[in-house]
Amino acid sequence: MSSNDTTHLPPPLDLSGWRKFPTFLMVVGGILSVIGIGLSYGRHHNLSEFGFSWLFAFMFYYSIALGALFLVMVHHLTDAGWSVGIRRFCEHIASLLFPWLAILFIPIGLLGPAIYKWMTYDPATNNLVAAKLPVFTTSGFWITSAIFFAIWWLLSSQLSRWSLKQDETGAAECTYKMRFYSGWGIVAYALVLTYSGVLWMKATQYQWFSCIYGVYFFSDCAWIGLATVYVIAALLLRQGILAKLLQENYFYFIGVLFFGFTLFSAYTEFAQYFVVWNANMPEETFWYLIREHGNWWWLSMILIVGHCFIPFFVLLPVKVKTNFKVVIPVCILAWVMHAADLGFNIFPALHPDGYPLKWIWLPIGCLMFMGGFLARVFLNKFNAHSPYPKRDPRLLEAMGVNAHLVDDLTGAQTTGGSR
């Protein structure tokens, strides 16, 4: 880091007392989830309240993993040098997609009839369900979801496999293989992200149509992924784990992307509202009309301010993007706003007149349980391997070293020694 660094790093933090924090989250979140299962069934004679809360928490961490996978593939496709330092832990986050998030998805499939009303309808009497056959059947839902996770497994596992093999051999084949999987993977990524977002989240209100929903979901995945990457990179820098690798420009570039996707996410959300509202078709506008009732209207106002205006104006100055005291609170705000946005998409299907705040502890409990579980898996993966790709061809560039100068000096020493 340069002498005029704007991050103002304090001495490395001692996180030894936080090692059990993921376990604490799992225990407390697990207890709240179990209580939620009992109360949900006892009050409604089904598990819809728990099912919607579990889906909400799953989509939160699913979107973070997708954001990390996107950054890994973009790194290989652009042959970027600055992103070498964040590549390894982004691979670990992306690898959570399978099998761990796939396992956490199982309750959603089992509780499908309590979450998705279309599963309880007969296609012979419902034209909207019949038009979406064969996907809109219980077996079609499971098969399609299995295909989604199979593609995520193939992409994340191969990118991680060749990355770790690169640490062992340093062979150029590893770089070519990662570029190959990123090449076709970015196309598969766009398709699977879109269809999974539609099938798992938008289909809670299956009657609704939106041609921009996939782009809207992607922008949020990239946005929350960048916020998470920024926080993790800052923690690793303060611990001295990646101190030699994470230069100031790393945080500037991540901050610029974070700022850019703040604008892109706001644009896609407004574009969806603008198109639907101006078309003025009842089968589309009902989705927004429901969200004008009760506290959904207030949540929409909070999202406009917290999801768009605050991050935009705070991140606008150039120097701010490398100032941890400013950007990290914005990243935390992004987590809160992303969770609120997912709730705005999911819960009105169950509570069209407004969310009953007496149930707010249940989605928080599901978030805590999944967060603790996935954090444990991530930390185990991170501790089992090198924290950065040791033989990446752009490693010296990432460290701020002129590779050509190193080659020239090496050549000069060899020539001098042979005389």
Secondary structure, 3 states (H helix, E strand, C coil): CCCCCCCCCCCCCCCHHHCCHHHHHHHHHHHHHHHHHHHHHHHHCCCHHHHHHHHHHHHHHHHHHHHHHHHHHHHHHHCCCCCHHHHHHHHHHHHHHCCHHHHHHHHHHHCHHHHCHHHHCCCCCCHHHHCCCCCCCHHHHHHHHHHHHHHHHHHHHHHHHHHHHHHHHCCHHHHHHHHHHHHHHHHHHHHHHHHHHHHHCHHHHCCCCCCCHHHHHHHHHHHHHHHHHHHHHHHHHHCCCCCCCCCHHHHHHHHHHHHHHHHHHHHHHHHHHHHHHHHCCHHHHHHHHHCCCCHHHHHHHHHHHHHHHHHHHHHCCCHHHHCHHHHHHHHHHHHHHHHHHHHHHHHHHCCCCCCCHHHCHHHHHHHHHHHHHHHHHHHHHHHHCCCCCCCCCCHHHHCCCCHHHHHHHHHHHHHHHHC
